[in-house]
Amino acid sequence: MAEHAHHHQPYPDDMWVFPRRETAAQDLVSRTIAPISRYRIALIITGVLLALGVVGFIARAATDGFDDHAPWGYYMAVFSFLFMITGAAPLVAVGFRFTKSHWRRPLSRISELFAVLGVLNVLMFIPLLMVLPPLKNPEVVGHQLEIRRSIWFGGPIGSPYWWDMLGVVGLAVLGMAILWLSAMPDLAGAKLTATGFRRKLYGLLAGRWYGSKRQWNIQKAGLAMLGAFYFMFLLFVQFIVASEFGMALVPGWKDSIFPPLYTIVSFQSSLATILLVLFILRKWGGYEQYIGVSPFWSASKILFALTMLWTYHLWAFFITFWYGRLQVEQNILKYFLFESYGWVFFVNVVFSFFTPFFILLWNPVRKKAWGAPLAACFILVGTLAFNIRIFVGAFNAGHTFDHFLETVPPPAWPDLWDIFMVGGFIGGAVFIYLLAARVFPILSVWEIKEGALYQKMENFMHGRYMVLAKPE
């Protein structure tokens, strides 16, 4: 395969990069070990934010306890926001590695590192199980349901609590396994240059990796198998979060579109976050010699497609309720889209669709390194707005055992503790990710070296072309 890299084509001069495989490994590992002033500043700022988030959580628990789920709406919103991004992020490496995309090499480890945040997801999920209403109505009043709507209706013993927890924990374990198996060759190489505690840590994590052909084949098969299980687990857990903590808490909300919409928003926001991290590393992290424009341009097309899918599923959700015209359907539309959370929905649509749509639609912007990350910033704001209107609304929709939403509830606006928790736990996620980046090389060393073996520049007629080998 040949790709043009000269001015005769509308490509930036740095569309592709050609790192030296002889020095790439030592350089990338040394960047992981060496202290960076900007990194320390970011670590301090995000650490302070995490502390504020913990303060907000403790204050909320001391003030309202865990008997009523309504005060925990913003906590649920920030959990879902982080889970959307961190849960789907490892699939980026799994999916693009499966399609053998050459441009995905710089972003593979960036996406896999989000698996570390699965620990944070598990810890944040425990209080949500504590505030989740029981399946059976303890006090049946009037025309209320005896058993509330749930995917676990008549389900196994321990539902919904143990089975929901098992899904979140299983997803976190699978994500960590993918990260460990993918990073094992890099950790074995880092062990040779590290000293002290780091050397012992890398030796423990690398195990008996020697780089034999058999080990590489096992790694390839293992990543494929773990990726398949991760994909299935992710869809299951996303269905749990969207259904049990969203639809099931709104009386009369019956919708087969919302869980797929939740998954699409998750894929869109996770890819957007990865591209934003990739741009930060290229612009301010000193990795420009390893990160060309090609990953941004190629991934922007997928991001554009996910943005269009977001709109399609939103329209499918809306049109079903609009033409259904039942009272409960009209009240749900008024509650989530037009009245109570109308302004939040407006921000959601503008930032999740219209703004990134026009940014990614314009090819002169999309082919720039900053084009897709710019759209990503808007997408993340829109995703946060999506989670606020859905889950804050669901947690404050009234009595969960009512047959349907008889009236349109008012919006629930945040107080100081809610603001602390939203900002604090987002900062805490960044804090944990930064710590993980000091253990695992943030760029996959073995994939960068492998990519350097498969590409070179050649002259042909009046232009220069990148010649890319396809080994499989």
C-alpha positions, -999 to +999 in steps of 0.1 A: +000+000+000+013+034-009+002+067+006+012+101-008+031+125+014+040+154-008+025+188-015+007+175-046-020+161-023-039+182+003-020+165+032-002+183+060+036+180+060+034+160+093+006+137+083+029+107+089+058+104+113+088+080+109+103+073+144+137+055+146+129+021+160+165+018+173+160+047+198+121+047+202+120+022+230+146+039+252+131+073+246+096+064+254+105+045+285+127+073+298+098+097+294+077+075+317+104+075+344+117+111+342+098+137+362+081+165+342+071+199+357+039+201+338+029+166+349+035+176+386+014+207+383-015+187+367-011+161+394-014+187+421-044+204+406-063+171+399-054+158+434-070+189+450-101+184+429-103+148+440-101+159+476-130+183+470-150+155+454-145+133+485-155+163+507-187+167+487-194+130+489-189+129+527-211+160+532-238+146+510-238+113+529-238+131+563-266+154+552-290+131+533-278+096+541-285+067+517-322+060+524-334+083+495-319+082+460-331+117+450-302+137+465-277+115+447-288+125+412-256+145+404-234+118+419-250+093+395-246+117+366-208+121+372-205+083+377-223+077+344-202+104+326-169+087+337-182+052+331-192+062+296-157+074+288-136+049+307-157+018+300-157+021+262-121+035+258-103+002+258-125-009+229-107+017+207-075-003+210-093-036+206-113-026+176-086-008+156-061-035+164-086-061+150-090-041+118-051-038+116-053+000+112-018+014+110-027+049+121-041+036+155-006+028+169-001+061+189-035+059+205-036+022+215-020+026+249-038+058+256-071+040+253-060+009+272-048+031+302-084+041+309-089+005+321-072+016+354-102+038+360-123+007+363-112+007+400-127+041+404-159+030+387-163+001+411-157+023+442-182+049+429-208+022+421-211+009+456-230+039+470-253+039+441-263+003+449-270+015+485-294+042+474-311+020+447-348+015+456-358-021+465-376-042+440-406-049+462-427-019+474-425-018+512-457+002+515-482-003+487-504+028+486-534+033+463-526+022+427-489+018+432-470-012+419-461-041+443-429-047+424-412-019+405-400-021+369-366-037+366-346-059+343-343-082+373-380-087+377-384-123+390-346-126+386-320-146+404-313-144+442-294-112+451-307-091+422-303-064+414-274-056+438-250-085+435-255-090+398-251-053+390-219-053+410-206-084+394-210-068+360-191-036+369-163-056+387-160-081+358-156-052+333-129-037+354-110-070+357-112-076+319-100-041+312-070-044+335-062-078+319-062-062+284-039-034+297-015-058+314-012-082+285-007-054+260+019-037+281+039-068+291+065-064+263+071-027+272+073-035+309+099-062+302+120-037+282+116-010+309+129-034+336+163-034+319+168+004+324+148+010+356+164+009+391+152+004+426+115-001+433+106+005+396+128-023+385+111-047+410+076-035+399+083-039+362+098-073+368+067-084+387+043-070+360+064-083+331+065-118+344+085-143+323+083-123+290+112-129+267+097-119+234+097-154+218+075-160+188+053-183+209+047-155+235+039-130+208+013-154+193-002-160+228-004-123+233-021-117+200-047-145+207-052-134+243-059-098+233-084-109+207-102-132+232-102-106+260-114-080+236-144-101+226-154-108+262-148-071+271-172-060+243-199-083+255-195-073+291-195-036+283-228-038+264-243-057+293-231-033+320-242-003+299-276-018+296-277-022+334-267+014+340-291+029+314-321+007+325-317+002+363-305+037+371-324+056+344-356+042+329-365+020+359-367+050+382-391+070+360-426+057+364-440+044+331-408+050+310-407+021+285-382+026+257-361+002+236-341+030+221-325+045+251-300+017+260-285+018+224-285+056+226-265+053+258-240+031+241-236+054+211-230+084+234-204+063+253-185+054+221-186+090+209-174+105+242-147+079+247-132+083+212-134+121+217-115+119+250-088+097+235-082+122+207-081+150+232-054+132+253-035+124+221-035+160+211-023+171+245+006+147+243+015+159+208+012+196+216+026+199+251+039+164+260+068+163+237+056+133+216+052+151+183+079+129+167+057+098+174+022+113+168+014+126+133-018+141+119-029+107+105-045+094+137-066+126+141-077+127+105-086+090+104-103+089+137-123+120+129-142+102+103-153+076+128-161+104+153-182+120+126-201+088+120-208+084+157-221+119+159-246+111+131-256+079+149-262+099+180-287+121+161-304+091+145-311+074+179-322+106+195-347+111+167-359+075+170-365+080+207-383+113+202-405+103+173-419+072+190-430+092+221-442+122+200-466+101+179-475+078+208-493+107+225-500+088+257-500+111+287-469+094+302-450+098+269-459+134+267-448+140+303-415+122+297-408+144+266-417+176+286-396+165+315-364+155+298-365+175+265-388+206+266-397+219+300-379+208+332-345+201+316-351+220+283-320+242+286-299+212+295-312+194+265-305+224+243-269+224+255-267+186+249-279+189+213-257+219+204-226+205+219-231+168+210-243+172+175-245+206+158-211+220+168-190+188+162-210+181+131-200+213+114-164+211+126-159+175+114-179+182+082-153+207+070-124+188+055-098+217+059-104+216+096-108+179+100-074+172+084-057+194+110-043+179+142-065+202+162-097+197+143-110+165+159-098+175+194-117+207+191-149+188+183-140+165+212-141+194+237-177+202+227-187+165+227-175+161+263-196+191+274-226+177+256-221+142+272-220+157+306-252+176+298-268+143+286-260+125+319-272+154+340-306+156+323-311+119+322-299+107+356-306+138+377-340+137+361-345+100+368-334+102+404-359+131+410-388+118+389-410+110+420-421+077+435-406+048+416-436+025+423-462+047+405-477+033+374-468+063+353-455+099+354-488+117+361-473+152+363-441+169+350-417+172+380-396+204+384-358+203+376-333+196+404-305+221+403-271+214+420-260+226+454-225+232+466-219+195+474-231+184+440-207+208+423-179+195+445-187+159+435-191+166+398-159+186+394-140+166+420-145+131+406-138+142+371-105+157+384-100+125+404-103+104+372-076+125+356-054+122+387-056+084+386-049+084+348-018+105+353-005+082+380-011+052+357+009+070+330+039+070+353+039+032+355+029+022+319+044+040+289+016+061+276+025+051+240+028+015+231+065+010+225+062-024+208+035-011+184+055+021+176+086+000+168+065-025+148+050+004+128+084+018+120+094-016+105+064-015+081+068+020+066+093+040+047+093+069+022+101+064-015+104+086-045+081+080-075+080+103-105+074+138-091+063+130-056+073+112-024+051+084-011+048+065+021+051+028+014+033+008+040+038-030+043+009-053+051+024-083+069-009-102+073 
